[in-house]
Amino acid sequence: TPLQFEIFGATFIDGEKLGDELNGQGWSGVRFRPITFLPTSSKWQGEYCGGVQVHVVDTQSFQAIEIWLGIIKAIRWMYSDKFQWLPPYIEGGMYHFDRLVGSTDVRQKIDIGVSMDGLTKDWDTFCHAFEVERQLYLLYE
């Protein structure tokens, strides 16, 4: 849609149910409003889609990566009969999602139902290690 990362959905999504589920997650800084829309391009072009519109209400507490992973996780489990990961471009290649997040780990954990805490538990350790290594390459303070 022209409003990428603000409006999302699919032909099989019930926006009311998804909005209730996402708002019930209790994430800080964001609210979800059910919406029906008619995409003018991409996968669902010309087909009515149910979904939600994302409203960031507090940019200081909004945790974009965690929230978007939570959205994907919710859709994956609410619509497990219709949800599909965008497959690799070439046989034996990487899934598109894996390329975006940098590994196969997150997708595989979502597929087996790992909790949000389980998806993100190693991130602080990874970020700290990256920050330490990064210091070696900074030219200016």
KACOR-V259099 format. One record per residue. RES is the residue in three letters. PHI is phi as a letter, one per 40 degrees, with the letter a starting at -180 (* if undefined). Layout:
RES	PHI
RES	PHI
This chain:
THR	*
PRO	c
LEU	b
GLN	d
PHE	g
GLU	b
ILE	b
PHE	a
GLY	i
ALA	a
THR	c
PHE	c
ILE	c
ASP	c
GLY	c
GLU	c
LYS	c
LEU	c
GLY	d
ASP	c
GLU	c
LEU	c
ASN	c
GLY	c
GLN	c
GLY	g
TRP	c
SER	c
GLY	g
VAL	a
ARG	b
PHE	b
ARG	b
PRO	c
ILE	a
THR	b
PHE	a
LEU	b
PRO	c
THR	b
SER	a
SER	g
LYS	d
TRP	b
GLN	d
GLY	g
GLU	b
TYR	c
CYS	b
GLY	c
GLY	a
VAL	b
GLN	b
VAL	c
HIS	b
VAL	c
VAL	b
ASP	a
THR	c
GLN	c
SER	b
PHE	c
GLN	b
ALA	d
ILE	c
GLU	c
ILE	c
TRP	c
LEU	c
GLY	c
ILE	c
ILE	c
LYS	d
ALA	c
ILE	c
ARG	d
TRP	c
MET	c
TYR	b
SER	c
ASP	c
LYS	b
PHE	c
GLN	a
TRP	c
LEU	c
PRO	c
PRO	d
TYR	c
ILE	b
GLU	d
GLY	g
GLY	c
MET	c
TYR	c
HIS	d
PHE	d
ASP	c
ARG	c
LEU	c
VAL	c
GLY	g
SER	a
THR	c
ASP	d
VAL	c
ARG	d
GLN	c
LYS	c
ILE	c
ASP	c
ILE	c
GLY	g
VAL	c
SER	c
MET	c
ASP	c
GLY	c
LEU	c
THR	b
LYS	c
ASP	c
TRP	c
ASP	c
THR	c
PHE	c
CYS	c
HIS	c
ALA	c
PHE	c
GLU	c
VAL	c
GLU	c
ARG	c
GLN	d
LEU	c
TYR	b
LEU	c
LEU	c
TYR	b
GLU	c
